[in-house]
Amino acid sequence: MKRFIPIIAIALTACSQPNKNEKTNFTKGFIAEGKTATVITTAKDTDLRLTKTGEVEFIKTKQAQETENSVFVNPNNTFQTFIGIGGAITDASAEVFAKLSEEKQKELITAYYGKEGNAYSLIRTSIHSCDFSSGSFTYIEEGDKNLETFSIDHDRQYRLPMIKQAIAKAGGFILFYASPWSPPAFMKDNNNMLQGGKLLPEYYDTWARYYAKFINAYEKEGIPVWGITIQNEPMAVQRWESCIYTAEEERDFLKNHLGPILEQEGLGDKNIVVWDHNRDLITHRANTIFDDPEAAKYAWGIGFHWYETWRGGEPMFDNVQKIQEAYPDKKLLFTEGCNEAFDSSKYQYWPNAERYGRSIINDFNRGTVGWTDWNILLDETGGPNHVGNLCFSPIHADTRTDSLIYTPSYYYLGHFSKYIRPGAKRVSTVTSSSFLQSTSFINENGKMATIVMNSSEKTMSYKLYIGANIATSIEIPARAIQTIIF
């Protein structure tokens, strides 16, 4: 059975938070010679899983040397404010959850949302069905142009109960947002929820009112809705639920229909996220929507996924940074990522976890304010998925044996979600080695979390510098991730 290892985090002198564009001398009194930090480690080919591996002491030191591996943290330079890390509660996750015993359900909810677990702080879900549902469905009867039959009764069997348990375990509130995969078939030019197609112009207002009805229905269930994305993957014709919008079509739907109708419905405070697709074409979508003042006023920010690597090549992290530079008043939100091509022999496949670590570090260091995994739970087949698009999740359930399988990805995610809390500010962090990747956040309570990932096959020693001349020496195993709390 999975055991949660208690972590001891030592907090030093609390300090006030700087304003967005302020430089504040944190290091004076924030960290001093003789103070200690706690190191938490997860490493390949060991039993270390979010395990406290020691405490280290900060001392005065000389300038870093070229022969050293160094991580430089400058608390005087802070950036974006963090809103949360979490995953999606899909129909698939909820259906698998319902098959578990009460004991295992409690374990799963605690593992993700409890303070002793990964302490997730956000949830995504779908507006009616997606591929990770047992079949296609909507909240209305087909052909109901006036939405008179709108009902979320379908979600009451599995999805709503799981979401409510998650929110309760998270302390009664969690950032919650939703995304549609396709309008109902009759609203589309291909008369099909699957295989792409486009929303017919005569249904723009109807579809916009559908979002409002969804929000109101979920909030009547006691689930506050933080926001919505306009369309999941609007440039992908998928064999599952999908719908295509050009950049201009999404812009015009937002400014002429969705934005105004949400305001008319008293939902103008809901956050609208555009794009919700990969990093490759994100710049064109941002330019088209954010350069139009009438559309941009309704957009909180832009969402993105990590699947641009399907062509091969490297993740396009720099595209995210270019959006942040061009539109600093718009927020960046990672809305979906998972490891594809499920294979039960690869539950403990370490590169799957390292993909999470690399993406989260690089996305945060380029201005991203929140990060959302895909399904939080799938079964022993990598589903259910009604079109066979089977994938990995950080935790799988073997419904045949009523057991939970924790993959390395779960622990890598925990290195961020447990120790970076909503309201934290990112802190300038740079490494001197290409084998080490790192990011840091300072929480509102004054605790700093620096995450360091070693992607090499060798154990490495490095110095963690806080400011100019205070440092500590730490060893990180090969293929490992660490969180240092101070």
Protein Blocks (a to p, Z undefined) as FASTA:
>chain_A
ZZddddddddddddddddfkbccdfkgopacghiacddddddehiabehiafbdcddddd
ddddfkbccddddfkbccdddfbdcddddfklmmmmmmpcfklmmmmmmmmmmmklnopa
bdcddehjafkbcbdcdfbdehianommgccklmmmmmmmmmmmmmmmnnopacdddddf
bdcfklpmnlpabgniaddfklmmmmmmmmmmmmmmmmmnopacfbdcfbghklbccfbd
cddddfklmmmmmmmmmmmmmmmnopampccdehjiafklmmmmmmmmmmpmklmmmpnb
dcddfklmmngpjddfklmmmmmmmmmmbccddfbdcdehiafklmmgmklmmmmmmmmm
mmmmnopabdcdddfbdcfkopacfkopacddfbdcdfknopacddfklmmmmmmmmmmc
ghiacdddddfbfkbccdddddfkopacdddddfbfbdcdddddehjlbccdddddehia
ddddZZ
